[in-house]
């Protein structure tokens, strides 16, 4: 019988002595960072608990509505809980959102009209939004562009917003109705935007144009700081329930939160005008959505710890990483630059091998809908596509960067990464 964790790792998972040496050094190096994130976790846990208590959540809210879903008290109460968590006027939390892109698209379509302009100030948005906006070169049937909504984007300068250009565009183009900010990196090589940086953006924009809607794509960012974009001036945020805020047990769904008028407009797009958020049966998932939110502050920090550990481990192994292990973070994503196609693919295959589900299969690059390059995705998850569970994905393009995220428990997260690194070393 194997008597130590190291023995188990070595003989059960074939992790080399060299990788185990790096593992021990990485654990020592990240201890001080973990203490910082433990404080954030504790604060956010209290914040969520308070929101649940103030809305007087009880067993009766774990409803199982059908049909139209009129009078679903659980659905309506969850909206109010989310609004409290985000310090917002209103929220729309629904299992009917199929992914984060759907929630973001609903917010955009709900609040933009023909001849309006959407301005992205963070460069090109995440790949799956290209079809929503109408910038991926295809026919873009049903895109914002087809509906007569214009689009502009401003490139970042060394990973930072070009405030001079933002001011110029807002002053000269009065058709700009919505400014898009992407908190996380997407498939880019930059740091995610800190809440303090988003606050600076919001104040700058509102000083120039009070009428502009500031929208923040909040995917991967919930509960990584003690405040959210809506605390610092954002009018609207959206995200996915199978990322941070679903706590690893929400089976599907997304959310939109912010100013009531903008949330209502999004609700009219999700269903139809005149009905909005008044309809929508919840199929018996309400307990999971409430409980997932309750668990989310803890689960999000398990994922952050996995990312911090991965950054240090891969750096010790000789790879370039972003962010560094001791950088302040604003999302759960860890980028690792391999500069070599085979190393990238083998790393992702190692993550798959270290998964609790489908560990026996090998992921391969494929033509995934919504992406311009082939993409490899490693995700042996209990919930399909859940990126709060340990996963890694990458477009197959130079310089061959893998984007690792998730980890329901740090113990599993670090083991999965050790298996992935060992696959490269071997």
N, C-alpha and C positions, 0 to 999 in steps of 0.2 A: 504494500500500500504506500502511495506517495504521501509524505508527511509534511511537505511545505508547498506554499504557492509557487515558488520558483521551480521546484521539482515538477509540479503539475504542468506549468507553462512549458518547461523544457521537453518533457517526455510525451505529454499528451498533444501539445500543439507545435512541437518541433521548433521552438524558439531558441536561437543560438545563444551561446554564452556572451558573445559580443553585444547582441541586442539586449540581453538581460542587464549587462553592465550599463548601457545607455539608459535603460529603464530606471535603474536605481538612482543614477545621477539626475535624471529629469525629475523624478519625484522629489528629491531634495531641493532642486532649484525652484520648484513651483509652489512651495509651501506658503510663502508670504502672499502670493497672489490669491491662493485659495481662501485665506482669511478675509481678504477684501470682499470677495464674492459671497462668502458666507454672511457677511453683514447686509449686503444688498438683498440676498434671499430672505433673511429674517424680516427685513422691513417690508418687502413686498408680500410676504405671507400674512403679516398683520394687516396690510392694506386690503387684501382680498377677503380675509376673514371679516373685517369690519364691513365691507360692502355686502357680504352675504347676511350678516346680522342686521344691518340697517334696513334691508329689504324684507326681513322677517321670513327668510326661506324656510320652508318646512317640507315634510314628505309629500304634502298635497301638490307641490310644484313639480314633482317628478311625473308629469302627466303623459298620457298616451292618446293624443288626439288623432282623429282621422278626418277624411273628407275635406271640407273647407278649412277646418281648424279654427273656427270662430271661438272666441272665449278661452283660448289656451293660456291659462294663468301661468304655467311654467315658462312658456315662450316669452310672454310679456314681462315676467319678473326677471328673466335672464337678461333681457335688453336693459333693464334698469340697473342690474348689478354691473354689467359691463360699462354702462355710462358712469357709474360711480368710480369704478376702477380707473377709467380713463379721464376722470374729471371733466366729463363732456355733458352736453345737454341731452343727447340721445344716442342710442346704439341700435343696430340691427344685426342680430346674431341668428343665423339660420343654417340648418343642415342642407338647405337647398343650394347653397353655394358649392360648386363642384371642386373648386380649388381657390387658391389665393388670387390667381389671375382673374377668375370670375368675379370675385368680390371687388377687386380693383376696377375691372372693366365696368361693373355695375355702377360704381361710384362716379366714374368718368362719364359714362353715357347718361346717367341721371342728371348730371349738373352741367353738361356742355350742350350747346345748341348750334344749329347751322350758322356759319360765319364767325363763331367764337374761335379763339385760338388757345391751344394748350401749349405751355412753355415748359420744357424740361430743362432744369438748370444743373443737372448732374450728368450730362452727357446722354448717351444712348441707354434707354431703360432695359430692363431684363428681357431676354430673348422672346419669351412668350407674350409680351405686350406688343411686339412689333405688328402682329396681325390685328390686334385690337385697335391700334392707332392707324395702321395702314401704311407702314413703312418698310415692309419686308419684300417688296417687289412683286408680290403675287397679285391676284385680282382683288384681294381684300374685300370680298363680298361681306357687307354688313359692318365694315370698319367705321371708325369715327370719320375718316377721310371721305368715305362714300356718302356719309350723312352730311358732308359739308363742313366738318370741323377741321380747322387748320392746325398745323403742328410745327413748332420750332424747338430746336434744342441748342443749348450752349455747352460747349465742352469744358471739362474741368482743367484747371491749371495745376499740375503737380498734385492732383487728387483733391484740390480745393475749388470751391465755387468762385467763378469770375464775377465778382460783385459789380465791377464797372460795366460789364456787358449786360448784366441783369438790369441795372438801372436804365441803361440806354434803351433796352427793349421795352421795358414797362412804360417808359415815358413816350416813346414814339409810336408804339402799337397799342392803341386803345381796345383792340379786339381781344387782347389777352385776358381771358377770364379765369384761367386756372393755372397755377404753377405746380409742377410735379417735382417732388423730391423723393429720391430712392434712398432709404436709410442704409440698406445693406449693399453689398458690393455687386451682386449679380455675378456674371462671368467676367469680372474685371480684376485688375491688379491694383487695388487701392484699399485703404482702410474704410470701414463703415463709418458713417457720420455719427459722431457723439451727439447726445441730447443738447449739450451746450452749443454745438455747432448748428444744430437745427434751430435752436432758439435765436441764434444770431441771424440766420437766414430769415426767419419769420419776422423779426423786428425790422430788419432792413427792408423787406418787401412791403410790409404794412405801412412803413413810413412813407413809401413812394406811392403806393396804391392800396388804400384801405379796402377797395371793392373786390380785389382779387382773392379767389379761393386758394388757400394753400393746402395742397393734398400731399400726404406722406404715405408712401408704400412702406408699411411697418413690418413686413414679413421678416421673420427671424430675429426681430428686435425686442419683442415684448418681455418685460421683467429683467432685462439685462442691466438696467439702471433703476433708480428709485423713482424716476419720473418718465412720462411718455410724451410724445410730440404734442399731444393735445394739452398737456400741462404748460407748454412753453409757446403757444401761439398758433399751432396748426389748426386749421378749420375742419379737417377731415382726415381720418386714417382708415386703413383697411388691412386685413391680413387673413391668414388661414388657420383653421382650428386643428389641422394636422401638423402644425408647426408648434412653436413655443406654447401658445396660450391654451391649447387643447390638453396639455398635461400628459400627452401620450396615450390617452384613452378616448378622447373624442373621436368617433368613427369617421367623421367627415365634416364639412362645413366651413364657414368663414364669417367674418364680422366686418362691419363698418361702424365707426363711431365719430362723433364730432358735433358740430352745430346742428340743431334740430331741423332747420329748413333744408340743409344739404343731405342729411340722413333720410328725410322724408322723400326728397327727390330721387335718391337711390332706391328707396323702397318701391316707388312707383315704377322704376325700371325693372326691378326684380320681379314684380308681379305686373300690375297695370295701374294707371292713374284711377283714382277713386277707390282703390282697394289697398294698395301699398302693403304695409305690414300687418293689416288686420286679418289676413288669411295666411294659411300655410300650416298644415298639420305636421306634427313633429315625430311621428312614427315610433314613439317610445324611447327616444334617445336623450330626453331631457336630463335624467340623472347623470348620464355620462358627461354631458356638457357642463353641468354644474360641478361635478366632482373633478373633471379635468381642469377646470379653471382653478379650483381649490389646490390641486396638486402642482399647477403650472410654475409657481415661483421656485419650488424645489427642483422640479424636473429640468427647467431651463438652466439652472445652475449646475446640474449634473452634466448637461451638454457643454456648458462653458468650461467646466473643469476638464472635460475630455479635450476640448479645443486647445486650452492652455497647455496641457500635458503634451498633446500632439505637436504643438509648435516647438516646444523645447526638445522633445525627442528627435524630431526630424531635423532640427537645426544641429543638434549634436551629431547626427548621422551625416551631415554635410549638405543638406538641402536648404534652399532659400525659402523662407516662409513669410507670410503676411496675414495677420499681424504677428509681431514678435510675442513671445510668451509673457513678457512683462508690459506690453502695451495696454492701455485702457481700451476696453472693448465696448461695442454697441450692438453686436449680434453674436450668433453662435457659430458663425462660419470660420473655418480655418483654411486658408489657401496654401498650397504647397507646390512650388515650381520644380518640375522634374527635368525640363529641357530635353526629354527623350520619351518618345511615344511608348516604348515597351515598358519603361519604369512606371509611367502613368497607368497603363492598363493593368500591370501586375499589382500595383498598389490597390486599385479598385477591386481587383479579383480577390486580394487578401482580405479586404473589408467584407466582401461577400462571404468568404470562407469563415470569417469570424462571427457571422450573424446567427441568431437563434432560429431563424426561419430560412429555408432554402439555402442552407450552408453548403449543400452538396452540388449546387449548380454553379456554372461559371457565367458571369456577365460578359457581354461582348458589346462593342460599339454598334449603334444602329441608327437608322434614320427616324428620329423621334418627332412626332408632330409638334409644330411650333418652334423648331430649332433649325437654323441654317446649316450647321455642321452636324456630322454624326456625333452622337453623345453616348458615353458609357455611364451607366448608373448601377451602383452597388447598393442594394437596399433589401436585406432580408428582414423585413419588418412585419410586425403583427397586423399593422394597418397599411394597406397598399399605398405606397408613395409617401409615407409619413417621414418627414425630414427632421422631426424631433427625436426619432429613433436613429441609431447610428447608421449613417449612410455616407456615400461619397459619389460625386458625379463630376463629369468634365466633358467639355466639347473637345473633340479630337482635332486640335489645331495648335500650332506653335504659339507659345513656348511650353505647351503641355502642362497646364496647371490643373491640379485636382482640388475640388472644393469639398472638404469634409465638414459634416455637421451632425449634431444630435448625439444621443447617448442617454437612454433612460436611466442608466446607472453609470457612475464613473468607473466602477469595477469592470463592467462590460466594455465601456468605451475604450479604456486603456488596453485591455486584452485584444480587442479587435484591431487596434492600431499596431500593437506588437506583432500580431500575425501578418498584417499587411507589410510592415517593414521587413520582417523575416523573409517574405516572399521575394522582395527586391534583393536583399542581401544574398539569398541563395542563388 
